Structures are given as structure tokens and as C-alpha cells.
Amino acid sequence: MNGKNGAYRLGAVLLLLVVLHFTVRPWLGNPRPAPDFLVLALLVYAIRARPGSAAVAGFTIGLLGDALTPVAFGAGALAHTVIGYLAAWGKAIFFAENLAVNAGFFLVGTWARDLLVLIGGGHVRGTELVWQLLLWSPLKAASTALAGVIVLLVFRRWLAIRITE
């Protein structure tokens, strides 16, 4: 990204994802398979940031989510912090300009975040936990990955991404 313009453009895309999370996502019906635009914003930011900055961003997003759903307060903050850190660290290993790799990155990041929230929160147990991890979380991860691919394709110039198929 080139200087201030790149930072402003990234900020605009991240802000758009946050707005989508709170405006469009509730209209998509059942929230369990709906794309998680907050996690997507974190992952888009994390692959362009240092691990410490991504962890702080993850912690902030997690606290925001925990404040809105206080059932397992702290689990979201911890999960988002870990995912932000690992995503930023993983960019050194999996830095790819391939659309399929980015989709997989979004899918695995979303599913892993759900896993950490569900296990760390301890509020879902037994059969419900199995259903959540094997049905609803993969559906949410897939819809988030699809939304992420769309964001990358639409904003590829703003995000300074060269994508190959």
C-alpha cells in the first residue's frame, strides 16, 4: 500500500465491514450461518499488520462482541486476540496472492475463532456444541469466506492486492 492513501483506503474497507456487520447481517435471517463481517475485518487487517497490532485489534473487536453478547464475557476477546495474532504471524508463511488460499484463510480463521469462543465460553455443551462446531460454524465460515472473496475482488485496488485464480 502506498502511504496515507493506502491506510485511508484500508480503513474505509474495514469501516464498511463493521457497518455491514451491524446493518446487513441482522437482515440475513438466522445469524448462525450468516457471514461474520467483524472477523473478516480482523483477518483483512491482520494480514497487513504486525502480530502485536493485530492482537490488539482482535482484542478490541472481541471486547465489542462480548459487550453485545455478555453470555461468555471474555471468550470473544481471547479468541479474537489469538486469531488476530496468528493471522498476522501466518502471513509470513502463507502470503499468497491466490484467491483460493485467501478464501481458505478466511474460512479457517472464522471456524477457529468459533471453536475458541465455544470452548472458552463454556456456555454450549454436549450435542449443541457438536452441532455448532460441525454444522453452523462451517456454514458461517463458508459464508464469511465467500464475503471475503467478494471484498477482495471488489476492493483489490484499494487493498493493493494482486490476485491470481
C-alpha positions as CSV (number, residue, x, y, z in Angstrom):
1,M,0.0,0.0,0.0
2,N,1.2,3.4,-0.7
3,G,1.4,5.7,2.3
4,K,-1.5,7.6,3.7
5,N,-3.9,6.9,0.8
6,G,-3.4,3.1,1.3
7,A,-4.1,3.5,5.1
8,Y,-7.2,5.5,4.4
9,R,-8.5,3.0,1.9
10,L,-7.9,0.1,4.2
11,G,-9.6,2.0,7.0
12,A,-12.6,2.7,4.7
13,V,-12.9,-1.0,3.8
14,L,-12.6,-2.1,7.5
15,L,-15.2,0.5,8.5
16,L,-17.5,-0.7,5.7
17,L,-17.2,-4.3,7.0
18,V,-18.1,-3.1,10.6
19,V,-21.1,-1.3,9.3
20,L,-22.2,-4.3,7.3
21,H,-21.9,-6.4,10.4
22,F,-24.4,-4.3,12.3
23,T,-26.7,-3.3,9.4
24,V,-26.9,-6.1,6.8
25,R,-26.1,-9.2,8.9
26,P,-29.3,-8.9,11.1
27,W,-31.4,-8.9,7.9
28,L,-29.9,-12.2,6.7
29,G,-32.2,-14.3,8.8
30,N,-30.6,-16.9,11.1
31,P,-27.3,-15.4,12.4
32,R,-25.6,-18.7,12.8
33,P,-24.7,-19.2,9.1
34,A,-24.5,-15.5,8.3
35,P,-21.1,-14.1,7.4
36,D,-19.2,-12.6,10.3
37,F,-18.0,-9.3,9.0
38,L,-16.2,-8.4,12.2
39,V,-13.9,-11.5,11.9
40,L,-13.5,-10.7,8.2
41,A,-12.4,-7.1,9.0
42,L,-9.9,-8.5,11.6
43,L,-8.5,-11.0,9.1
44,V,-8.2,-8.4,6.3
45,Y,-6.4,-6.1,8.8
46,A,-4.2,-8.9,10.3
47,I,-2.7,-10.0,7.1
48,R,-1.4,-6.4,6.6
49,A,-0.3,-5.8,10.2
50,R,2.3,-6.9,12.7
51,P,1.2,-9.7,15.1
52,G,1.1,-7.3,18.1
53,S,-1.1,-4.7,16.3
54,A,-3.4,-7.5,15.0
55,A,-3.7,-8.9,18.5
56,V,-4.7,-5.5,19.9
57,A,-7.2,-5.1,17.0
58,G,-8.5,-8.6,17.8
59,F,-8.9,-7.9,21.5
60,T,-10.8,-4.7,20.7
61,I,-13.1,-6.4,18.3
62,G,-13.6,-9.3,20.8
63,L,-14.5,-6.8,23.6
64,L,-17.0,-5.2,21.3
65,G,-18.6,-8.5,20.5
66,D,-18.5,-9.6,24.2
67,A,-20.2,-6.3,25.2
68,L,-23.1,-7.0,22.9
69,T,-23.4,-10.7,23.9
70,P,-22.3,-11.0,27.5
71,V,-23.1,-14.7,27.9
72,A,-19.5,-15.7,28.0
73,F,-17.8,-12.4,28.5
74,G,-14.0,-12.6,27.7
75,A,-14.2,-15.6,25.4
76,G,-14.7,-13.5,22.4
77,A,-11.9,-11.1,23.4
78,L,-9.5,-14.0,23.9
79,A,-10.5,-15.8,20.7
80,H,-10.2,-12.7,18.5
81,T,-6.9,-11.8,20.1
82,V,-5.5,-15.3,19.3
83,I,-6.9,-15.3,15.8
84,G,-5.6,-11.8,15.0
85,Y,-2.1,-12.7,16.3
86,L,-2.0,-16.0,14.4
87,A,-3.3,-14.5,11.2
88,A,-0.7,-11.7,11.2
89,W,2.1,-14.2,12.1
90,G,0.8,-16.6,9.4
91,K,1.1,-14.1,6.7
92,A,4.8,-14.7,6.6
93,I,4.2,-18.4,5.9
94,F,1.0,-18.2,3.7
95,F,1.5,-14.9,2.0
96,A,-0.3,-15.8,-1.2
97,E,-2.0,-13.9,-3.9
98,N,-4.2,-16.8,-4.8
99,L,-8.0,-16.3,-4.3
100,A,-8.5,-19.9,-3.2
101,V,-5.8,-19.5,-0.5
102,N,-7.4,-16.3,0.8
103,A,-10.8,-18.0,0.9
104,G,-9.3,-20.8,2.9
105,F,-7.6,-18.4,5.2
106,F,-11.0,-16.7,5.9
107,L,-12.7,-20.0,6.3
108,V,-10.2,-21.5,8.7
109,G,-9.9,-18.2,10.7
110,T,-13.6,-17.9,11.2
111,W,-14.0,-21.5,12.1
112,A,-11.1,-21.4,14.6
113,R,-12.5,-18.3,16.2
114,D,-15.9,-20.0,16.7
115,L,-14.1,-23.0,18.2
116,L,-12.2,-20.9,20.6
117,V,-15.3,-18.9,21.6
118,L,-17.4,-22.0,22.1
119,I,-14.8,-23.9,24.1
120,G,-13.6,-20.9,26.0
121,G,-17.0,-19.6,26.8
122,G,-18.2,-22.9,28.2
123,H,-21.9,-21.9,27.7
124,V,-22.5,-24.5,25.0
125,R,-22.1,-28.2,25.8
126,G,-23.0,-31.7,24.6
127,T,-24.9,-32.2,21.5
128,E,-25.4,-28.5,20.9
129,L,-21.6,-28.0,20.9
130,V,-21.2,-30.7,18.3
131,W,-23.9,-29.2,16.1
132,Q,-22.4,-25.8,16.4
133,L,-18.9,-27.0,15.5
134,L,-19.8,-29.4,12.7
135,L,-22.7,-27.6,11.1
136,W,-23.3,-24.0,12.0
137,S,-19.6,-22.9,12.3
138,P,-18.6,-24.4,9.0
139,L,-21.6,-22.7,7.3
140,K,-20.7,-19.3,8.9
141,A,-17.0,-19.8,7.9
142,A,-18.0,-20.6,4.3
143,S,-20.3,-17.6,4.1
144,T,-17.6,-15.4,5.6
145,A,-15.1,-16.8,3.2
146,L,-17.4,-16.0,0.3
147,A,-17.9,-12.5,1.6
148,G,-14.2,-12.1,2.0
149,V,-13.6,-13.2,-1.6
150,I,-16.1,-10.6,-2.8
151,V,-14.5,-7.9,-0.7
152,L,-11.0,-8.8,-2.1
153,L,-12.4,-8.8,-5.7
154,V,-14.3,-5.5,-5.3
155,F,-11.6,-3.7,-3.4
156,R,-8.5,-5.3,-4.8
157,R,-7.0,-1.9,-5.9
158,W,-7.8,-0.2,-2.6
159,L,-6.2,-3.1,-0.7
160,A,-3.3,-3.3,-3.1
161,I,-3.8,-7.0,-3.7
162,R,-2.7,-8.9,-6.8
163,I,-5.0,-11.9,-7.1
164,T,-4.5,-14.9,-9.3
165,E,-7.1,-17.5,-9.7
